[in-house]
Amino acid sequence: MPFDPREAVGARDSTPTRISCGSGGCDRRSTGDTASARPRGFLRAMDVVAADQELARAATLFPARELVKKIVAPILDEVGERWAHKEFGIAHEHLASGLLRSMLGSLFRLYPPSGNAETMVLATPAGERHEFGILLAALLGATHGWRVVYLGTDVPAADIAIAARLTNARVFALSLATWHQGIDEELAAISRLVPVSTRVWVGGAEASRYAELINRANWILVRDLEELEDRLGR
């Protein structure tokens, strides 16, 4: 599960690199990135209307899963990289999150789950405010026909457990993008409170730090986009 947007890079198509030049200079990127170039450019310029229009246009051109992998993943990748290098701040991150939450709502309408669809609850634990990973996972879940319950970021363990019980969730997807004080206690609480009938999938840049707890709790560490898609399709 590419809960760190930078982890999505390895799951994209292996396409040759080419150099594209414009008024802003030359950018060396793979041809697989070109479809996302315009929305990424508008996002850099904080042109919300244009970025939203480009995403809507892309949604009419690509099948849903291609849309997620060829448009959404590169956007999350770029924002994550620029944020890590302090080229982007919280404003860019929030802008991208808002655009992708809107896309998630559109996919819910375009791909409504069937009456017998399995439920997938997604959240980040209390203190974790980076949502790109669970947004991407939610988008993919919707395209695979899951009933997606998106709780968002910074959700206490008790509330996660209530959502899992009320929805009879087959899966709870948890993103660990950063380390922060108190996260160990929150994860321990989640392992105690979430129903045993709900499988817990964990991804993100910091997920491997908790390999021992993941193994002990019988959770599943999802390492990348391909593994996530495989599990969603089972």
N, C-alpha and C positions, 0 to 999 in steps of 0.2 A: 504494500500500500504506500504510494508515494506521498506520505504525509509531510515530508520535506519536499517543497516544489523542485528543489535541485535534483532530487532522486528521480524525477520523471524524465530527465534527459536521456538516460540510458535506454528508456523504453520507446523512444521515438524511432522513426524509420532511419535506417542507415543509408543516408543519401549523400551524394558528393557535396563538397563545399564549393560555394561560388562567392564572388565578391559583387555586392550591389552598392551602387553609389547614388547619392542624391544631394540635395542642398545641404544636408547635415554632414556630409562626408561619406566615406566608404565603410561598409559593414560586412565583415566576413562571416557568413552564416551558411548552414546547410540549406539545400533547396526545400527540405522539409519544414523550414521555418518561414518560408515566404508567405504562406497563406495567413500567418498570424502577424505579418509585418505591419499592416495598416492599423489594426486595433492596438498593437503594442505601441506604435508611434503616437496614436491619439491619447493613449494612457500616459505616456511620458509627458505629453503636453497638457495633461489634465483636461482634455476636451471630452467631457463626460457624454454629451449628446452624440458626438461623432463616434466615440468608442462603442457606445451602446448600439448605434445604427450598424456599425461594422459587424458586431457580434450577431445581431439579428440577421444580417445579410448572410453571414457565414452559416447560420443555422438552416438557411434554405438551400445551401449548396452542398453541405456535407451530411452523410449519415451521422446519427447521433454519436456513436462511439468514435468515429473519425474526428468529429467536431471537438470532442473532449481531448483527444490525443494530439491533434494537429493545430488546434487553436488555443484551447484553454491551458494545456500543459506548458506550452512555450511562454504564455503570458505569465503564469505562476513562476516559471523558471526565471524569467528576466526580472520580475519584481523581487523574487527571493535573492537573486544574485546582487542586484543593485542595493537592496536593503542591507545585505551582509557587508557590502563595501561602503555603506553610508552615502550612497548616491541618491537613494530614495529614503523618505522618512515615513512616519506613521500615516501621513495624508495619502500618499500613493498606495500604501497597503490597504487602507480603508476604502479607497476609491475602487481598487481592483476587487476587493471582497464584495462590495455593494453590487458591482456589475455582474459578478458571477452568481451571487445570490438571486439576482433577477433572472439570470439564465436558468438557474435551477428551478425556479418557479415555472418558467416557460416549459421546461422539459417535463415537469410534473403534469402539465396540461396536455402536452403532446404525446406523452407515453404514460397514461394512467395505468396503475397496476391492476392486474386482474383480481377477481374476488378471492382467489386462493393464493395470492402472492405472499411470499415470506416478508417479514418486517425486519428492517435494518435501522437501528438507532445509532446516530453519530454525534459525538461531542468531543470537546477537549476538557480535561479535568480542571478543577478549581485552580486558578493562578495561571493557566495556559491560555494566552489570548491570540495565538496565531492559528488562523482557521483555514489557510489555503489547502492543507492536506485533506481535511474532512470535507471541504467543498468539492474537491476533485473526486474523492471517493463517493460522495453523495450523487454527483452528476453521473458517474459510471454506474452506480447502483440503480439509478432511475432508468438508464438506458437498457439495463439488463432485466427490467421488469420487477425490481424489488419495490416494496412499499417503504419509502424512505421517510424516517422521522428525524429531522435535522434540528438538534438542540442548540447548536452553536458552540461558543467558547465559554470557558470559565464556569463550568457546571459542577456543583458539589456532588460528591459521591451519592448522597442520599437521593438527590433528584434524578440522577442517572438511573439508579436502581428502581425508583418509582416508574419512570418512563419505560424501562425494560419490562417491568411486571405488567403495567397497564396495557401495553401494546403486544404482549406475548412475543417479544422480539426473539428471532432466531439468532441474530448477531448484534453485538454492540461494537462499533468501530471507534477506537480511541487513538487520538493523535498526541504524540509527545515530541514537540518540535524544539523545546528548550528545557533547561533544568532550572528549577526555582525552589526556594525554601518551602518545605511542606509537601512537596510532590510525593515523597515516599509514603507519608501517612495517607494521602488521598488515594494512591494506588492500592494500598493495603485495605482501605475502607471499601473501595470498589470491588476488590476480590471477595470481601466478606458479604457485601450487600446485594450484588447483582445475582439474579436467580441462576441456579446451576444449569437450567435449561437454555440459557443464553450463552452462546459462544462469544468470547471476547477476542477481537482482532486488534492488534497494536502495531502502529507504524510511526514513522517520523525519525528525524535526525537523532533524537536521544533515546529511541526505543531500545537499541541494543544494550544500552547502559543497564537496563532492567531485565536482562536475559534470565537471570536466576529467578526473579519473581515471576516472570512470564512462564517459565517452565514449571515452577512450583504450583502456580494457580491453574495450570493446564490451559493457558491462553495461547494464542497463535501470533507469532511475529510475522507480519507481512512485509516483505523487504522491498518490493518494487511494483510498478504498474502492471507488469505481466502476471505476477503472482496474484495480485488483487483481481484482475479480470478472470483468471482461472478459477478462483474461489467464488466469485460472484456468479459464474456460469454453471456451477455444480448443482 
